[in-house]
Amino acid sequence: MTRATTTWRLATGAAYGGGGLGLAGAGVLAVLRQQARSARRHVESRTVRVPPPGGAGVYGRWQRGRRRPIVLAVLGDSTAAGLGVERAAQTPGVLLAAALSELAERPVRLVPLAVSGARSSQLDAQVEQALPQHPDVALVMIGANDVVSRTSPTVSVRHLQDAVARLTEAGTRVVVGTCPDLGTVRPIGRPLRWLARRWSRQLAAAQTIAVVEAGGRTVSLGSVLGPSFAEDSDLFSADEFHPSAAGYAAAAAVLLPSIADSLGVWPAAADRGLRNLRRDTVRPVARAAARAAGKPGTEVLPTEVRGSDTGPRGPWARLRRRRPPDLPTPEQAEHVAAGPPLG
């Protein structure tokens, strides 16, 4: 049995106690296919046809005597690229670069490499582009297109784990925003919506296990882009599938603490007094992944217990939850752009 298959089975069992979908009737399958076709037509008819704005460049003010800029690479799919917004300053990459430059008191060079429509199998090409840039930290947001295309979860997990391993071996810190909750997409009807939520959370849990094993850390986007999005239509763009500018800002705010912490620039004072889920809870990674898949903004990262990174039930993982900080506005992000676009 491959590691990817093991990861998938662990995640499925931990999150849902095992078992199949239980939907084998031909009538039900016909309904699901019809709902999928209808949702696809609805989204495609409203999706913006122009590429998302890039935003490559340097953010933050140069100061004499300071070290070189922090290099932030953004990999993944249309959510990472910011499809649906009009200005680069509204994309998650630019918002994060501007905020990170303030926390680190250093310029941040943003290298956006995400591609709309990308699946996990396409991360390899993006990593090839990222490595020559020597990124200090890489953000990966991937998984929705794997669910939509019904790509084998073991295939998706294997490609993601390989990408994270290559980046970490090159000295890059890696933060992965796991698969969002597709059960909140309004054009998807029931019962397909219920299945989309189940598939999304299963993949998110499997992604977490794979990323932690490869030395990265994850942040659950399933619930961040879940209940809030389900209740507030303003967080969706016109196609009702991709986030709006406000939706991207909400996701970026949840990701920022983990990105900053991976670089050692997240202020400890920001976490004081928070009522977290027993802050810094340590669990076997499969259990941690299942918990994170259903909790908004939960971070999972590798850890040790009594000097060992592995216990009787597999690798140890630490769970954290932080209060999302205020981010610079798009106008402020544009104002701190320190140099011309780099591509």
C-alpha positions in Angstrom: 0.0 0.0 0.0 1.4 3.4 -1.0 1.8 6.3 1.5 -0.8 8.3 -0.5 -3.3 5.5 -0.2 -2.6 5.1 3.5 -3.0 8.9 4.0 -6.4 8.8 2.3 -7.7 5.9 4.3 -6.5 7.4 7.6 -8.2 10.7 6.8 -11.4 9.1 5.7 -11.6 6.9 8.7 -10.7 9.7 11.2 -13.1 12.2 9.8 -16.1 10.0 9.1 -15.5 6.6 10.8 -15.1 4.8 7.5 -17.8 3.5 5.3 -18.8 4.3 1.7 -21.1 6.9 0.3 -24.1 4.6 0.3 -25.5 6.0 -2.9 -25.5 3.3 -5.4 -29.0 3.7 -6.9 -29.1 4.5 -10.6 -31.8 7.1 -10.0 -29.7 9.0 -7.5 -26.6 8.8 -9.7 -28.6 10.4 -12.5 -29.7 13.2 -10.3 -26.1 13.8 -9.2 -24.9 14.0 -12.8 -27.7 16.4 -13.7 -26.9 18.6 -10.7 -23.2 18.6 -11.6 -23.9 19.7 -15.2 -26.3 22.4 -14.1 -23.8 23.8 -11.6 -21.0 23.8 -14.1 -23.1 25.6 -16.7 -24.1 28.2 -14.1 -20.6 28.9 -12.9 -19.0 28.9 -16.4 -21.6 31.3 -17.7 -20.6 33.8 -15.0 -16.9 33.2 -14.6 -14.7 36.1 -15.6 -12.8 35.3 -18.8 -9.8 37.5 -18.2 -6.8 36.2 -16.3 -6.5 37.2 -12.6 -4.3 40.2 -11.9 -0.7 39.2 -11.1 0.7 41.4 -8.5 4.4 40.3 -8.8 6.6 42.8 -7.2 8.1 44.1 -3.9 6.0 45.3 -1.1 7.2 47.3 1.9 9.7 50.1 2.2 13.4 49.5 1.7 15.5 50.6 4.7 19.3 51.0 4.6 21.1 48.2 6.4 18.2 45.8 6.1 18.6 42.3 4.7 17.2 41.3 1.3 13.4 41.1 0.9 11.5 38.0 2.1 10.5 36.0 -0.9 6.8 34.8 -0.8 5.8 32.3 -3.5 2.1 31.6 -4.1 1.2 28.4 -5.8 -2.1 26.6 -6.5 -5.3 27.3 -8.3 -7.7 30.2 -9.1 -8.3 30.8 -5.4 -4.6 31.3 -4.9 -4.4 33.5 -8.0 -7.4 35.7 -7.0 -9.7 35.0 -9.9 -12.7 37.2 -9.9 -11.2 40.5 -8.6 -10.3 43.5 -10.7 -7.1 44.7 -8.9 -3.9 42.9 -8.0 -4.2 44.5 -4.5 -7.3 42.5 -3.9 -5.6 39.1 -4.4 -4.6 37.1 -1.4 -0.9 37.2 -2.5 -0.7 40.9 -2.5 -2.7 41.3 0.7 -0.4 38.8 2.5 2.8 40.3 1.1 1.8 43.8 2.3 0.8 42.5 5.8 3.9 40.3 6.1 6.2 43.3 5.3 4.7 45.2 8.2 5.1 42.3 10.6 8.7 41.5 9.5 9.7 45.2 9.0 11.3 44.1 5.8 10.2 44.3 2.1 8.5 41.2 0.7 8.9 40.1 -2.9 5.8 38.4 -4.2 6.2 35.6 -6.8 2.7 34.6 -7.9 2.7 31.2 -9.7 -0.8 30.0 -9.2 -2.8 29.0 -12.3 -6.6 29.1 -12.6 -8.1 25.6 -13.0 -5.0 23.9 -11.6 -5.2 20.6 -9.9 -2.7 19.0 -7.6 -1.0 17.2 -10.4 0.0 20.6 -11.9 1.9 21.7 -8.7 5.1 20.0 -10.0 5.4 22.6 -12.8 4.8 25.5 -10.4 7.4 24.2 -8.0 9.9 24.1 -10.9 9.2 27.8 -11.4 9.4 28.6 -7.7 12.7 26.9 -6.8 15.0 29.2 -8.8 13.4 32.2 -7.0 14.6 30.8 -3.6 11.4 31.5 -1.7 11.6 31.9 2.0 8.0 30.8 2.4 5.5 29.3 0.0 1.7 29.4 0.2 -0.2 26.6 -1.6 -4.0 26.7 -2.1 -5.2 23.7 -4.0 -7.9 21.0 -4.0 -11.2 22.4 -5.3 -10.5 21.4 -8.9 -9.5 17.9 -7.8 -12.9 17.5 -6.1 -14.8 19.0 -9.1 -13.0 16.7 -11.5 -13.3 13.8 -9.2 -9.5 13.2 -9.4 -8.5 10.2 -7.4 -7.7 11.5 -3.8 -4.6 9.3 -3.6 -3.3 11.0 -6.7 -4.1 14.4 -5.4 -2.4 13.8 -2.1 0.7 12.3 -3.6 1.3 15.3 -5.9 0.8 17.7 -3.0 3.1 15.8 -0.7 5.8 15.7 -3.4 5.5 19.4 -4.0 5.8 20.2 -0.3 8.7 17.8 0.2 10.6 19.4 -2.7 10.1 22.9 -1.3 11.0 22.0 2.3 14.1 20.2 1.2 15.2 23.4 -0.6 14.8 25.3 2.7 11.4 26.9 2.0 8.8 27.0 4.7 5.5 25.8 3.4 1.9 26.7 4.4 -1.0 24.9 2.7 -4.5 26.3 2.7 -6.5 23.0 2.5 -9.4 22.3 0.2 -12.3 24.7 0.7 -15.8 23.5 1.5 -17.6 23.1 -1.9 -20.8 22.4 0.0 -21.3 26.2 0.3 -21.3 26.8 -3.5 -24.9 28.0 -4.2 -25.4 26.6 -7.7 -24.8 23.1 -6.4 -28.1 21.5 -5.4 -28.8 18.8 -2.8 -27.9 15.9 -2.5 -24.8 16.8 -4.6 -24.1 19.7 -2.2 -23.9 17.3 0.8 -21.5 15.0 -1.2 -19.4 18.0 -2.2 -19.0 19.0 1.4 -18.1 15.4 2.4 -15.5 15.0 -0.4 -14.0 18.4 0.3 -13.5 17.7 4.0 -12.1 14.2 3.3 -9.6 15.7 0.9 -8.7 18.5 3.3 -8.0 15.9 6.1 -5.9 13.8 3.8 -4.0 16.9 2.6 -3.2 17.8 6.2 -1.7 14.4 7.0 0.4 14.5 3.8 1.7 18.0 4.3 2.6 17.5 8.0 4.5 14.3 7.0 6.4 16.3 4.4 7.4 19.0 6.9 4.9 21.7 6.1 1.9 23.1 8.0 -1.7 23.5 7.0 -4.5 25.9 7.7 -8.1 24.7 7.3 -10.0 26.8 4.8 -12.9 24.5 4.6 -14.8 26.2 7.5 -13.3 29.6 6.8 -14.8 29.5 3.3 -17.7 27.6 4.7 -20.3 28.9 7.2 -19.3 32.5 6.6 -19.6 32.1 2.9 -22.9 30.2 3.2 -24.4 33.1 5.2 -22.9 36.1 3.4 -23.3 36.2 -0.4 -21.0 39.2 -0.6 -18.1 36.9 0.1 -18.7 35.3 -3.3 -17.9 36.8 -6.7 -20.4 37.0 -9.6 -20.0 33.3 -10.6 -21.0 32.2 -7.0 -18.0 29.9 -7.0 -14.9 32.0 -6.5 -14.5 34.4 -3.6 -15.0 38.1 -3.9 -12.4 40.7 -2.8 -14.0 40.5 0.7 -13.8 36.7 0.6 -10.1 36.6 -0.4 -9.4 39.1 2.4 -11.1 36.8 4.9 -9.0 33.8 3.7 -5.8 35.8 3.7 -6.4 37.0 7.3 -6.7 33.4 8.5 -3.5 32.4 6.6 -1.3 35.3 7.7 -0.5 34.1 11.3 0.8 30.7 10.1 2.9 32.3 7.3 4.3 34.8 9.7 4.9 32.3 12.4 6.8 30.0 10.0 9.2 32.8 9.5 9.4 33.7 13.2 7.8 37.1 12.8 4.4 36.5 14.3 4.2 38.4 17.6 3.5 36.2 20.7 1.4 39.0 22.2 -1.1 38.5 19.4 -2.0 35.0 20.8 -2.3 36.0 24.5 -5.7 35.7 26.1 -7.3 33.7 23.3 -9.8 31.0 24.0 -8.4 28.5 21.6 -9.3 24.8 21.2 -6.9 24.0 24.1 -4.2 26.1 22.4 -1.2 24.0 21.3 -3.2 20.7 21.5 -1.0 17.7 20.4 -2.6 14.7 18.8 -1.7 12.0 16.3 -1.7 13.6 12.9 -4.8 11.7 11.6 -6.9 12.9 14.5 -5.5 16.4 14.2 -6.4 16.4 10.5 -10.0 15.3 11.2 -10.4 18.0 13.8 -8.9 20.7 11.7 -11.1 19.8 8.7 -14.2 21.0 10.6 -12.7 23.9 12.6 -12.2 27.3 11.0 -8.7 28.5 10.6 -7.1 25.6 12.5 -3.4 25.3 11.9 -1.7 21.9 12.0 2.1 21.5 12.1 4.6 18.8 12.9 5.8 18.5 16.5 7.6 16.2 19.0 6.5 14.5 22.2 9.3 13.6 24.6 11.9 14.1 21.8 10.1 11.9 19.2 8.1 13.1 16.2 6.2 9.8 15.9 4.0 8.0 18.4 2.2 4.6 18.4 -0.5 6.1 16.2 1.7 7.9 13.7 3.4 11.3 13.5 2.6 13.9 16.2 0.9 17.1 15.1 0.2 20.3 17.0 -3.1 22.2 16.5 -3.4 25.9 16.9 -6.1 28.5 16.3 -5.5 32.2 16.2 -7.7 35.3 15.9 -7.5 36.5 12.3 -5.7 39.9 12.3 -6.7 43.1 10.4 -5.0 43.2 7.0 -4.0 46.2 5.0 -6.8 47.4 2.7 -6.2 47.1 -1.1 -5.4 50.8 -1.1 -2.8 50.4 1.6 -1.3 47.4 -0.1 -0.9 49.5 -3.3 0.7 52.3 -1.3 3.4 50.1 0.1 4.4 48.6 -3.2 8.1 49.4 -3.2 9.1 48.4 -6.7 7.8 47.7 -10.2 6.3 44.4 -11.1 8.8 41.6 -11.6 6.8 39.6 -14.1 
